[in-house]
Amino acid sequence: MKYNIEKIIIWLKNGKKRELIFKPNKVNVITGDSNTGKTAILEIIDYCYFSSKSTISESMINENISWYGILININDKKYTIGRKALFEGNVSNEYYFSSIGEIPKEFPESNNTQENIKSLIETEFNIDKSVSFPIGYGSNNIKVGSKISLRYFLMFNTISQDLITNSQGTFFDKQIESRYRDALPRIFDIATGIEKVENILKKEKKAELEKSLIKLNRKETEILKKSEYFQKEQKALIKKAKEFALINPDTIEKDAISELNNVVKGVIIEAGTGLEREKLEKERNIIKRKIKNLKDFTNEYSSFKKNLTEIEDSLKPIDFIKKETGIIESDSFNSLISQLSKELTEIKEARKTKTPIDKQVFDEISLLNSQLTTIESKLESLPRENKNFENDRNKYMFIGEVKAKINLYTKSDSSPTVSVAKEIEKIEKELESIIISDTETKRGLTIKLIEEVIREYMVTVGNAMENYKNFLPVFDYKNKSLLLRKPKTTFYENIGSSSNHMFLHLFFSLAMQEIIFKNKSPYVAPLLIIDQPSRPYYGDDGLRKADEDHSDDFKITQAFKLLDKFITERNENEGEFQMIVFEHISKNLFKDMENVHLVDSEFRNGNALIPLDMI
């Protein structure tokens, strides 16, 4: 994407207006004395980007300012965002917005809402409702399905002065705030392009379908259990009706319910012969005998093959005798040996483990068992003996029971199992059609690429890393931090020098931006704001620390050479990138660098964010 900050605008209460102009594709440096408002510029940018709280200093800055504003270029469009100054430390809800980059000459007037402006800017960053926290990514501070705010992606755009000397393994700003701390691991893959929103949506869809499939499978199981219970109860009802001669004893089960319906309606059923049970029992006994005979045959056949094995073992010396032809030479002997060999071959063939007879017998037994199960099921619904009701009251009570249960069976006979099965089949086909990219492989490759890029940065700054210049970078994905490993060891070095921590933070943030560019992620602006990278050398007051040697200027120069080279390489790759750096150092340390631009004049001798002559 294309992005740069063109101007910072502040409208003073006295009617004057202050503008700072930044160039695209440059390292824009604002340098000068301490307490001149340099750090406040980062806070102003953050404030205009919809922050819910701000640390802009009241003294000298907020007390003199009426409105803050930024003019930005996004994808060849200009936008001006203005926000009224804080009041008693509280952020304002009054915004000025221009979709053509217009900057009011006088004081801005509130003309839009934060929600509308934020929504429009997020659209430029391709952030819509689909860019949301997926299932399994919620926390106490983050709601699953909620849209990912543009402000979370801004964590990739800043290195604050507190972060630059941090030695606790923190490489992103705002990590003291729980919602940003929770958001970072949840947006990292999306921000860096490791994970695509389309892939996340597929994962969410798959998770939803799998959840629905579990519910449907559970429902199908319950329906089958209920259906099985209904079947058993229906059989018991039919059997009882036949026992009391309410329906024909010879009626098959599928027609029995119809006859019971007629009983409920008062239709008299003609008594049958009652021979159905006798007929079925006879068939059952015949089948049982057949099964027994086949099993006996199987046992006998197994014994036969076992005996063949024993005979085969006794004939094995024949093979030896055939080889030793010189033992006995006669026609009779040879004829005998030939006959025995033939019989041995036949025995080997006969005792093979699987034969057509084995399979045929097995199939026949399976078929008979299936027939036996069917007959047993039919017998369950037939009475063993005929009974009579003790009185008419019992008879009519039973008929009432029959009526109620028939109604229940009729309702359940629509067979919801069929519709559930169709729904399950539909979801299973849909699941098969969802192709999810292998994020784990891409994440592993990205980690290697990050380490490779950082190693090149380390070569660029060379001796500025002193003892660690030949160490190997290790990206800790879990903690989103950068470590250094001694070559040919598994030992991570405990970096003690704050100047080396500064370099690690530069390496890390530049590498993140490089990966974002290579993976074409649209959610992070090609921008990096760095607040005083020389702080480990010069401190808060801009003065050189007494215990530092004369190599400090060399280290700072190497750091700026790294930033300069980053811009050059980005431009060569037809990309855009802007840096804004706040410093205390002399402009002489970077004056000959092609891509380093001094914003305004140095903040010294009365020049500041709010110059003395403007108050």
C-alpha positions in Angstrom: 0.0 0.0 0.0 1.0 3.7 -0.3 1.2 5.8 2.8 3.0 8.7 4.3 2.4 11.5 6.7 2.7 14.8 4.9 2.2 17.3 7.7 1.7 17.7 11.4 -0.6 20.8 12.1 -1.2 22.5 15.4 -3.6 25.4 15.8 -2.6 27.5 18.7 -5.1 29.2 20.9 -3.7 32.6 19.9 -4.8 32.0 16.3 -1.4 31.0 15.0 -0.8 27.8 13.1 2.3 25.6 13.2 3.1 23.0 10.5 5.9 20.5 10.2 6.4 19.0 6.8 7.6 15.4 6.2 8.9 13.9 2.9 7.8 10.5 1.6 10.5 7.8 1.1 12.9 9.6 3.5 14.2 9.3 7.0 12.7 12.5 8.3 14.8 13.7 11.3 13.7 16.2 13.9 16.7 16.8 16.2 17.5 19.3 18.9 17.5 20.0 22.6 15.4 18.2 25.1 12.1 19.6 26.3 11.4 21.1 22.8 8.3 18.9 22.1 9.9 16.2 19.8 8.3 13.3 21.6 5.0 15.1 21.7 4.9 14.7 17.9 4.5 10.9 18.2 1.8 11.5 20.8 0.0 13.9 18.5 0.0 11.4 15.7 -1.4 8.7 18.1 -4.0 11.2 19.4 -5.2 12.0 15.9 -5.5 8.3 15.2 -8.4 7.9 17.7 -6.5 7.1 20.9 -8.8 6.8 24.0 -6.2 8.4 26.2 -3.2 10.6 25.7 0.0 11.6 27.5 0.5 14.9 25.6 2.1 17.3 28.1 -0.2 20.0 29.4 2.6 22.4 30.2 3.9 24.4 27.2 2.0 22.2 24.7 -1.6 21.3 25.3 -2.2 24.5 27.3 -1.3 26.6 24.2 -3.0 24.4 21.6 -6.7 24.5 20.4 -6.6 21.7 17.8 -4.1 19.0 16.6 -4.1 17.7 13.0 -2.3 15.4 10.5 -2.4 15.5 6.7 -1.8 12.0 5.4 -1.5 10.4 1.9 -3.1 7.0 1.5 -3.3 5.2 -1.8 -2.9 8.5 -3.8 -5.6 10.2 -1.7 -5.2 13.0 0.8 -7.0 13.1 4.1 -6.9 15.6 6.9 -7.8 14.5 10.4 -8.1 17.1 13.2 -8.9 16.6 16.8 -9.7 19.1 19.4 -7.1 19.5 22.2 -7.4 17.7 25.5 -9.4 19.3 28.2 -8.2 18.8 31.8 -6.3 15.7 30.6 -9.4 14.1 28.9 -9.5 13.3 25.2 -12.0 15.1 23.0 -14.7 13.6 20.9 -14.7 16.5 18.5 -13.1 15.8 15.1 -12.5 17.7 11.9 -12.2 15.7 8.7 -11.5 16.5 5.0 -11.5 13.8 2.4 -9.5 16.0 0.0 -6.8 17.0 2.5 -8.1 20.5 3.1 -6.4 22.3 6.0 -8.5 25.1 7.6 -6.8 28.4 7.8 -8.6 29.4 11.0 -9.6 27.0 13.8 -11.1 23.8 12.6 -14.8 23.0 13.3 -16.1 19.7 14.3 -17.7 18.1 11.3 -17.6 14.4 11.7 -17.5 11.5 14.2 -14.7 9.3 15.2 -16.6 6.2 14.1 -17.2 7.5 10.6 -13.6 8.8 10.1 -12.1 5.6 11.5 -14.3 3.4 9.3 -13.2 5.3 6.2 -9.5 5.2 7.1 -9.8 1.5 7.9 -11.3 0.9 4.5 -8.1 2.3 3.0 -6.2 -0.4 5.0 -8.6 -3.1 3.8 -9.9 -3.5 7.3 -13.6 -4.5 7.2 -15.9 -6.8 9.2 -14.1 -9.8 7.7 -10.9 -8.7 9.5 -12.0 -9.9 12.9 -10.7 -12.0 15.8 -11.4 -15.6 14.8 -12.9 -18.5 16.9 -10.4 -19.5 19.6 -8.8 -16.1 19.6 -10.9 -14.4 22.3 -9.7 -13.1 25.7 -11.0 -11.1 28.6 -10.3 -8.0 26.6 -11.1 -9.2 23.1 -14.5 -10.5 21.9 -14.5 -13.3 19.3 -15.8 -12.0 16.0 -15.1 -8.3 16.8 -13.4 -6.3 14.1 -9.7 -5.8 14.5 -9.0 -2.1 15.1 -6.6 -0.1 13.0 -4.9 0.9 16.2 -3.7 -2.6 16.9 -1.8 -2.6 13.6 -0.2 0.7 14.6 2.0 -1.2 17.1 4.2 -2.1 14.1 4.8 1.6 13.3 6.5 2.9 16.4 9.6 2.5 18.6 9.0 4.8 21.6 11.8 6.2 23.8 10.8 3.8 26.5 10.9 0.8 24.1 14.3 1.7 22.6 16.2 0.9 25.7 14.0 -1.9 27.0 15.9 -4.9 28.1 13.0 -7.1 29.2 12.3 -8.7 25.8 9.5 -6.3 24.8 9.6 -5.2 21.2 6.2 -3.7 20.7 4.8 -0.5 22.2 1.6 -0.4 24.3 2.3 -3.8 25.9 1.6 -2.4 29.4 -2.1 -2.1 28.2 -3.8 -5.4 28.5 -6.0 -5.1 25.4 -2.9 -4.4 23.2 -1.0 -7.2 25.0 -3.8 -9.6 24.2 -4.2 -8.3 20.7 -0.6 -8.7 19.6 -0.3 -12.5 19.3 -3.8 -12.6 17.8 -3.1 -10.1 15.0 0.6 -10.9 14.3 0.1 -13.5 11.6 -2.5 -11.3 9.8 -0.3 -8.2 10.1 2.8 -9.9 8.7 1.0 -11.7 6.0 1.7 -15.2 7.4 -2.1 -15.7 7.6 -4.6 -14.5 5.1 -8.1 -13.3 6.1 -9.5 -15.6 3.5 -7.8 -18.5 5.2 -9.0 -17.5 8.6 -12.6 -17.2 7.3 -12.2 -20.8 5.9 -11.0 -22.0 9.3 -13.9 -20.3 11.0 -16.3 -21.8 8.5 -14.8 -25.2 9.0 -15.0 -24.9 12.7 -18.7 -23.9 12.5 -19.4 -26.8 10.2 -17.6 -29.3 12.4 -19.5 -28.0 15.4 -22.8 -28.4 13.5 -21.7 -31.9 12.4 -21.1 -32.9 16.0 -24.6 -31.7 16.9 -26.2 -33.5 14.0 -24.4 -36.8 14.7 -25.5 -36.5 18.3 -29.1 -35.8 17.1 -28.9 -38.8 14.7 -27.8 -41.0 17.5 -30.6 -39.9 19.8 -33.2 -40.4 17.0 -31.9 -43.9 16.3 -32.1 -44.7 20.0 -35.6 -43.3 20.1 -36.5 -45.2 17.0 -35.2 -48.4 18.4 -37.2 -47.8 21.5 -40.3 -47.2 19.5 -39.7 -50.4 17.5 -39.5 -52.5 20.6 -42.6 -50.9 22.2 -44.5 -51.3 18.9 -43.6 -55.0 18.8 -44.8 -55.4 22.4 -48.1 -53.7 21.6 -48.7 -55.8 18.5 -47.8 -59.0 20.5 -50.2 -58.1 23.3 -53.0 -57.3 20.8 -52.6 -60.7 19.2 -52.6 -62.4 22.6 -56.0 -61.0 23.3 -57.2 -61.8 19.8 -57.8 -58.1 19.0 -56.0 -58.5 15.7 -55.3 -61.5 13.5 -52.4 -63.6 14.9 -51.2 -64.3 11.4 -50.9 -60.6 10.4 -47.3 -59.6 9.6 -45.9 -56.7 11.6 -46.0 -54.0 8.8 -49.8 -54.6 8.5 -50.5 -54.9 12.2 -50.6 -51.2 12.9 -53.3 -50.7 10.3 -55.3 -53.5 12.0 -54.8 -51.8 15.4 -56.2 -48.6 13.8 -59.3 -50.4 12.8 -59.6 -51.8 16.3 -59.5 -48.3 17.7 -62.2 -47.3 15.2 -64.4 -50.2 16.3 -63.9 -52.5 13.2 -64.1 -56.2 14.1 -61.1 -58.1 13.0 -61.7 -61.6 11.7 -59.7 -64.2 13.7 -57.0 -66.0 11.8 -55.8 -69.5 12.0 -53.1 -68.7 14.5 -50.6 -71.0 12.7 -48.1 -68.2 11.9 -46.1 -68.8 15.1 -46.0 -72.5 14.5 -44.8 -72.0 10.9 -42.1 -69.5 12.0 -40.8 -71.7 14.8 -40.6 -74.6 12.3 -38.6 -72.5 9.9 -36.4 -71.3 12.8 -35.6 -74.9 13.8 -34.7 -75.9 10.2 -32.3 -72.9 9.9 -30.7 -73.7 13.2 -30.1 -77.3 12.1 -28.6 -76.1 8.8 -26.3 -73.8 10.7 -25.2 -76.6 13.1 -24.5 -79.0 10.2 -22.5 -76.4 8.3 -20.5 -75.6 11.5 -19.9 -79.4 12.0 -18.8 -79.6 8.4 -16.3 -76.7 9.0 -14.9 -78.4 12.0 -14.5 -81.7 10.2 -12.9 -80.0 7.2 -10.4 -78.2 9.5 -9.6 -81.6 11.1 -9.1 -83.0 7.6 -6.6 -80.3 6.6 -4.8 -80.8 9.9 -4.4 -84.5 9.1 -3.1 -83.6 5.6 -0.5 -81.4 7.3 0.7 -84.3 9.4 0.8 -86.6 6.3 2.7 -83.9 4.4 5.3 -83.8 7.1 5.8 -87.6 6.9 6.3 -87.3 3.1 8.9 -84.5 3.3 11.8 -87.0 3.0 10.7 -87.7 -0.6 12.1 -84.3 -1.6 15.5 -85.3 -0.2 15.4 -88.7 -1.9 14.6 -87.2 -5.3 17.7 -84.9 -5.0 20.0 -87.8 -4.0 19.3 -89.9 -7.1 22.3 -92.0 -6.6 21.0 -93.8 -3.5 18.9 -96.5 -5.4 18.6 -96.8 -9.1 15.7 -98.9 -10.4 12.5 -98.5 -12.3 10.3 -99.6 -9.5 11.9 -97.3 -7.1 11.7 -94.3 -9.4 8.0 -95.1 -10.1 7.3 -95.2 -6.3 9.1 -92.0 -5.7 7.2 -90.3 -8.6 3.9 -91.4 -7.2 4.7 -90.2 -3.7 5.8 -86.9 -5.0 2.6 -86.5 -6.9 0.6 -87.3 -3.8 2.7 -84.8 -1.8 1.9 -82.1 -4.3 -1.8 -82.9 -4.1 -1.7 -82.8 -0.3 0.0 -79.4 -0.4 -2.7 -78.0 -2.7 -5.5 -79.5 -0.6 -4.3 -78.0 2.7 -4.1 -74.4 1.6 -5.5 -72.0 4.2 -8.2 -70.5 2.0 -10.3 -72.6 -0.4 -13.5 -71.9 -2.3 -15.3 -74.3 0.1 -14.2 -72.3 3.1 -15.7 -69.1 1.6 -18.9 -70.8 0.4 -19.6 -72.3 3.8 -18.9 -69.0 5.6 -21.2 -67.1 3.2 -24.0 -69.7 3.7 -23.7 -69.5 7.5 -23.9 -65.6 7.4 -27.0 -65.8 5.2 -28.7 -68.3 7.5 -27.9 -66.2 10.5 -29.5 -63.2 8.8 -32.6 -65.2 8.1 -32.7 -66.5 11.7 -32.5 -62.9 13.0 -35.5 -61.9 10.8 -37.6 -64.8 12.0 -36.6 -64.1 15.7 -37.8 -60.5 15.2 -41.1 -61.7 13.8 -41.6 -64.2 16.6 -41.2 -61.4 19.1 -44.5 -59.9 18.0 -46.4 -63.2 18.0 -48.2 -64.5 21.2 -47.2 -67.8 22.7 -50.8 -68.3 24.0 -54.2 -66.6 23.7 -55.5 -64.6 26.6 -58.8 -62.9 27.6 -59.3 -59.6 29.3 -60.7 -59.9 32.8 -63.4 -57.4 32.0 -64.5 -54.8 29.4 -62.9 -52.0 31.4 -59.4 -53.5 30.9 -60.1 -54.1 27.3 -61.1 -50.5 26.6 -58.3 -49.2 28.6 -55.9 -51.2 26.4 -57.6 -49.9 23.3 -57.2 -46.3 24.6 -53.5 -47.0 25.2 -53.3 -48.4 21.6 -54.9 -45.2 20.3 -52.5 -42.9 22.1 -49.4 -44.8 21.1 -50.5 -45.2 17.4 -50.7 -41.4 17.3 -47.2 -41.2 18.7 -45.9 -43.7 16.2 -47.6 -41.9 13.3 -45.8 -38.6 14.2 -42.5 -40.3 14.6 -43.0 -42.3 11.4 -42.0 -39.3 9.3 -38.5 -40.5 10.0 -36.4 -37.4 10.9 -33.4 -39.7 10.6 -33.6 -39.3 6.8 -33.5 -35.5 6.9 -30.7 -35.5 9.5 -28.7 -38.0 7.4 -29.1 -35.7 4.3 -28.0 -32.7 6.3 -25.0 -34.6 7.6 -24.1 -35.6 4.1 -24.4 -32.0 2.9 -22.1 -30.7 5.6 -19.5 -33.5 5.0 -19.4 -32.5 1.3 -19.0 -28.9 2.2 -16.2 -29.7 4.6 -14.4 -31.6 1.8 -14.6 -28.6 -0.4 -12.9 -26.3 2.0 -9.2 -26.1 1.2 -7.2 -24.5 4.0 -3.6 -23.2 3.4 -0.8 -24.7 5.5 -0.1 -21.7 7.8 2.4 -23.7 9.9 4.7 -24.2 7.0 4.5 -20.5 5.9 5.1 -19.4 9.5 8.2 -21.5 9.7 9.5 -20.1 6.5 8.7 -16.6 7.6 10.6 -17.0 10.8 13.7 -18.1 8.9 13.3 -15.2 6.5 13.1 -12.7 9.5 16.3 -14.2 10.9 18.0 -14.0 7.4 17.0 -10.3 7.0 18.2 -9.4 10.5 21.5 -11.1 9.9 22.0 -8.8 6.8 21.2 -5.8 9.0 23.9 -6.9 11.5 26.4 -7.1 8.7 25.5 -3.6 7.7 26.2 -2.0 11.1 29.3 -4.2 11.5 31.5 -3.3 14.4 28.8 -1.2 16.0 27.5 -4.4 17.5 31.0 -5.0 19.0 31.2 -8.5 20.6 27.9 -9.6 19.1 28.6 -8.7 15.5 29.1 -12.4 14.6 26.2 -13.8 16.6 23.1 -15.2 15.0 19.7 -13.7 15.3 16.8 -15.9 16.6 13.2 -14.8 16.3 11.2 -15.9 19.3 7.8 -16.3 17.7 6.0 -17.1 20.9 7.1 -14.0 22.7 7.5 -11.9 19.5 11.0 -10.9 20.4 14.6 -11.0 19.1 17.4 -13.0 20.7 21.1 -13.5 19.8 22.7 -16.9 19.7 26.4 -17.6 19.9 27.5 -19.5 16.7 27.6 -23.3 16.9 25.8 -23.3 20.3 22.3 -23.4 21.6 23.1 -20.6 24.1 21.1 -17.3 23.9 23.2 -14.4 25.0 22.1 -12.1 27.7 22.6 -8.7 26.1 23.8 -6.2 28.7 24.5 -3.1 26.7 21.6 -0.6 26.2 23.2 0.4 22.9 22.9 -3.1 21.6 19.3 -3.2 22.7 18.8 -0.2 20.6 20.2 -2.0 17.6 18.1 -5.1 18.3 14.9 -2.9 18.3 15.9 -1.3 15.0 16.6 -4.7 13.5 13.4 -6.2 14.7 11.0 -3.3 13.6 12.7 -3.0 10.2 12.5 -6.8 9.7 8.8 -6.7 10.5 8.3 -4.0 7.9 10.3 -6.0 5.4 8.3 -9.2 5.9 5.0 -7.2 5.7 6.2 -5.7 2.4 7.3 -9.1 1.0 4.0 -10.8 2.0 2.0 -7.8 0.6 0.0 -7.4 3.8 -2.3 -4.4 3.4 -3.0 -3.8 7.1 0.2 -2.1 8.2 1.3 1.3 6.9 4.9 1.5 5.4 5.9 3.8 8.2 8.2 3.7 11.2 8.4 6.4 13.9 11.5 6.2 16.1 11.9 8.3 19.3 15.5 9.0 20.0 17.6 5.9 19.0 20.6 7.7 20.5 19.2 7.7 24.0 21.5 4.9 25.2 24.4 7.3 24.4 23.1 10.8 25.1 20.4 10.2 27.8 17.2 12.3 28.2 19.0 15.7 28.3 20.8 15.2 25.0 24.2 15.2 26.5 26.8 12.5 26.0 27.0 10.1 28.9 30.3 10.5 30.8 31.1 6.7 30.8 30.7 6.3 27.1 33.8 6.3 24.8 34.3 8.1 21.5 32.9 5.3 19.4 29.3 6.5 20.2 29.1 8.8 17.2 30.3 5.8 15.0 27.5 3.6 16.4 24.8 6.3 15.8 26.1 6.9 12.3 25.9 3.2 11.6 22.3 3.1 12.9 21.4 6.0 10.5 23.2 4.2 7.6 21.0 1.2 8.3 17.9 3.4 8.1 19.2 5.1 4.9 20.0 1.7 3.3 16.5 0.4 4.1 14.9 3.3 2.3 17.2 2.8 -0.7 16.4 -0.9 -1.0 12.7 -0.3 -0.6 12.7 2.3 -3.4 14.7 -0.1 -5.6 12.0 -2.7 -5.1 9.4 -0.3 -6.2 8.0 0.1 -2.8 7.4 3.1 -0.5 8.5 3.7 3.1 8.7 6.7 5.4 10.5 7.1 8.7 10.2 9.9 11.2 13.0 10.0 13.8 13.3 12.3 16.8 16.8 12.9 18.0 19.2 14.9 20.1 22.2 14.4 17.9 24.0 16.9 15.6 22.8 17.0 12.0 26.5 16.5 11.0 26.2 12.8 11.9 23.8 12.2 9.0 24.3 15.2 6.7 25.8 13.2 3.8 23.2 10.4 3.7 21.0 10.4 0.6 17.7 9.5 2.1 18.0 11.4 5.4 16.0 14.6 5.6 16.2 17.3 8.3 12.7 18.5 9.1 12.6 22.2 9.8 15.8 23.5 11.4 17.2 22.0 14.6 15.1 22.4 17.7 17.5 24.7 19.4 17.7 28.4 20.5 14.0 28.9 20.8 12.9 26.7 17.9 10.7 23.9 19.1 7.4 22.2 18.3 5.9 25.5 19.5 8.6 28.1 18.9 8.9 30.8 21.5 8.1 33.5 19.0 4.7 31.9 18.4 3.5 32.0 22.0 
